Amino acid sequence: MKALIIVDMQNDFLPGGKLAVQGGDLIIPVINGLQSSYDLVVATQDWHPKNHVSFVESHAGRKEFDVIDLDDGEQVLWPAHCVQGTEGAEFSTELDTERISAIFRKGMDWRVDSYSGFYDNNKQKETGLIGFLKGMSVSEIHLCGLAADFCVFYTGMDGIDAGFKSVILGEATKAIDQKGLEEKIKLFVGKGGVLL
């Protein structure tokens, strides 16, 4: 079975949000139109505590988008976004959520970021998405949402590692950095992923 995974279609990643992806709102009608083609639709949701390690506000003297070294690797410092219980963390009201069977929250541990819908970045904690999909006999995942070069990409890469055929739906995602996305898509396709 194929599943559609809608990645992080939250207000803070949309125009006017704290970490807006340019044109992110333009893919909402595309995602809404795709959903009826899938037997299973799930979503991921960034759900950070206020003091999250990825927030530039947690590091005195640092600027947005600086890259620092943490115990488990490099960390981009983002503006505070998708803080638990805030409007910015909510899904866009324009997103059709009626067909979403389950929502998997990520980035809840203040000590580690979580780009992938499957794991924290240090791969120490699972979100439960792998077990859910396998329990539903899913063999192929199709990914849409935000942002193509971060959370969509890392979810796709981890999906391959978990044994799923992994497909990124190009028309239903937008990137923060288009040049960076091109490099990541090469890695994704080289690992066996598919870009449609």
TAGIDA-V523473 format. One record per backbone hydrogen bond with DSSP energy under -1.0 kcal/mol. NH is the residue of the N-H (numbers start at 1). CO is the residue of the C=O. Records with the same first field share a line. If there is no record, write none. Layout:
NH->CO + CO
This chain:
3->140
4->40
5->142
6->42
7->144
10->8
11->90
12->88
13->10
14->11
17->14
19->12
21->13
24->21
26->23
28->25
31->27
32->28
33->29
34->30
35->31
37->34
38->35
42->4
43->102
44->6
45->104
47->106
48->82
52->49
53->110
55->52
56->78
58->55
59->56
62->59
65->77
66->63
68->75
70->73
73->70
75->68
77->66
78->54
84->48
86->83
90->87
92->9
95->92
100->97
101->41
104->43
106->45
112->109
120->125
121->113
123->120
127->118
132->128
133->129
134->130
135->131
136->132
137->134
138->133
139->1
140->1
141->165
142->3
143->167
144->5
145->172
146->7
148->174
150->147
152->147
154->150
155->151
156->152
157->153
158->154
159->155
160->156
161->157
162->158
163->160
164->159
165->139
167->141
168->194
169->143
170->168
172->169
173->170
174->145
181->177
182->178
183->179
184->180
185->181
186->182
187->183
188->184
189->185
190->186
191->187
192->189
193->188
194->166
196->168
